[in-house]
Amino acid sequence: MLTLPAGQREQLVRTLELGLEFPHTAVGRLLGIHRNTVTHRISKGFGLLGLDRGQVLNRVVVSTALQVVVKYGHDAHSADPGADFSAMVSAPEVRAWADSFLEPLRADRRDLLRTLRVWLENDTHTGRTAAALDLAPVTVRSHLRAAAPLIQRDLPVGPDETEALDGNEHEQALSGVRPLAFALHAVHRPPLPAARLSPPLTGGGLCTGEGVRPSSCAPQRLLSAPAARPAARLCTGDVARRDSAS
């Protein structure tokens, strides 16, 4: 994506940056384009990365990498290992934050951590999570509601909210899921998706997956080496709020 001509690159990055945080209609008004154009550009961006934008962990990774690029810039030619995205989000300071972030969940006798991990592994689908855990969907939703105040984040806890919403709207539920995903990743579950360098390869590799070389993981290619370590702060909390796109 970042090897595109400057005009196309800036257009695509800006649209993705906003479109993964705000409703596409509002983003279209802000950018002076139709909401369908917003959706098309987002689909194009995910296509260039070889990722399915319908999967929540893919959106978490891409939105965070974009925030790093926008805030710190990028260097496509850097070979500095500090620019590796998976290394950045697994840094000791991130692990320390993750342990603190997840500690209130560990104290609950209902094993909320397990529910949240399986919920993310099942793309935040309540029904699939319930089946994987051999629980009733109402129990999964109860666990999500109990976990939300403990981590001080909003989580989509309705009856399969993400299944009921289309790709435009359910993409807006990242603010609570993002820090949870990185916290769980920092303690080794679940792994984060890896975009592929063009041309896309078959199969869904992971940055931490077996047989995947760091150079074949595209998210870190969005990062500049000098920025990778301070940018880790973006993984440990909500992305800074902008003024409403509306």
N, C-alpha and C positions, 0 to 999 in steps of 0.2 A: 504493500500500500504506500509506504513512504518513498518508494522509488518512482512513483508517478510524477509527471511534470508538476511543477510547483503549484500552478493554479488548480489543477485537478486534486492534488494532494490536500491542499488547504480546504477546498470545498468539501471533500469527503471526510476529513478529520473533524471539521467543525460540525457537519451534519451528524456524524456518529456521536460525537461528544454530547451534543444536546439531545439527540434522538433516543439515547439510552437512558436519559434522566427525566425527560419531560414528554407529555403526550405529543404525538406527531402533528396534530392540528396546530397546537401552540408553537411548535418549532417551525412549522411551515409559515405561520404568520410572521414570526421573528425574522426568518431568512428571506421572506418574500417569495416563497415557492409553495406549490400545492403539497398537501400532506402525502399524497401518493408518491411525489418525487422524493420526499423524506424517506419513505419506506423503501423506495427503489434504491436510494443511495446506501441505506443501511444494509440492505440485502447484498449489494455489490461489495461493500466493505467486508462483510463476513465471508462472501464468496472468495475474495482475494486472499483471505486468511485461511480458507479451507475449513471454516467452522459453521455449525448450524446455529443460527441466531435464535432459534426457538428454545434452546437449552439454557437454563438460567446460569449455570457455571460458566458457559461460554461468554455470556453477556457480562458477568462479573469480571472475568479476566480482561476482556476487551475494553470495558469502560475504565478499569483501573489503569491499564497500559496507556490509554488515551489521555487520562488525567496526567500521567507522568510526562508524556510527550508535550502536552500543552504547557505544563508548568516548568519543565526543565529542558525541553528540546530533545533532539536525538542525534545520534552519530551512527549512520548505517555502516561505517567502515571500522568501527572500534572492535578490537579483539579483547578488550579488558574483561576478565571474568566477572568483575563487579557489576557489569551491565546485564548479566544473566537474570532473566525475570524470576525463574524458579529459585535461584540463589538469593535474590533480593527478598522474596517473601518467606524465605526459610532462615533468614538471618537470626542470630541469637537474640537481638532486641525484639524481633517480631515474636519469637518463641516465648520470651518472658512476658510480653503483652498478652499473648494468647492464653497462657496459663492463668494469668490474672482475670482475663475476660471470661474464661470458661469456669472458673472456680465456683461461682454461685450455683451453676448447674450441677456440679459434681456432688454438692451437698444434698440434693433432692433425692429422696428414696425412689422416685419413679423412673430413674435412669433417663432423664431428659436428654442427656448428651447422646445417648444411643438413638433416641427418636430423631433428634435434629440431624445427626449424621446420615441416617437412612433416608430421611426426608430430602436432604440435599442430593444424595446419591440417586434418588428417584425423581429428581427434577422438580421438587416441591409439590408433587402430586399426592394429595392426602390419601386417595384410594390405594395407589400402588404402595405407598409407605405402610399403610395399615396391613396390606396383604403380606408384605415382606417381613413385618414384625409379628404377624399373627395377632393383630389387635383390631378392635373395631375402629372405623374412621372417627367416630366421636371421641374415642380415647386419644387418638393422634392429635385431633384438634385441641383437646383439653391440655395435652402436653405442650403444644405450641403456645397456647394462651398463657400457660404457667411459665414458660421459658422467657417470653417477651419482656416482662418487667425485670426479670433477673439479669438479663443482658442489656436492658434499657434500649431495646430496639423494637420497631414494629415488624411483625412477621405476618404474611398472608395466611390467615387461619380459617377462612371461610370454607364452605363445602366445595373443595377442589376449585378454588378461585382461579388458579392458573389454567386449569383445563377449560373453564367456562369463558375465559377472555381470549380475544384474538391476539395475534402477535404484536399488534400496535400497543395495546393497553397493558398486557401483563408484563411488558418490558419495564414498566415504571416502578416495579416493586423491588428495587435493588438496594435501597438505603439500609434496610435491616439485614438482608441476606448477605451483602458484601462483606461486612466485618466478620460475620459468623463463618462464612466460607473460608476466609483467610485464616481465622483462628483455628478452625478444625484442620485445615491444611497444614498449619504450622506444627500441629501435634500428630501429623501423618495421616489424617483421614478427613475428607476424601482427597485424592490427588486432584490437581487442577488441570483443565484441558490445555492442550498445546495446539496452537495454530501451526499450519505447515507452510513452509516456504513454497512458492510456486515452482513447478506445477504441483497441485494438490496430490497427496498420496492417498491410496485407499486405506480404510481403517481409521480409527479414532485414537491417535497416539496421545500420550500424556507427557508433559515436560519431565515428570518424574518416572515415566514408564520404562520398562525394560527394553533395551535396544534402541532407545531414542537418543541421538547425539544432541548435546546442547545447541550446536549450530543449526539443527533442524527444527528447533522450537522457535516459532515466529514471535511470540509476545515480547521476548527480550530484545528482539531486533527493533522494537519501537523505542528503546531506552538509550539515553546517552550515558556513557560510562561515568562521567563525573557526577551524574545526577542519581544513579541507581540507589546508593545507600541512603541519602537523605530522603529520597522518594519513598522509601519503605514506610514512612509515616502515613502515606496515602492508603496503605493496605490495612492499617490498624484501626481505622475508623471510617466514618462516613466521608465521602468526597465532599469537599467544601461546597456549601450551598451557594448557588448563584441567585441573583434576583429572578423572580418568576419569569419563565419564558412567555407567559401570557401577557 
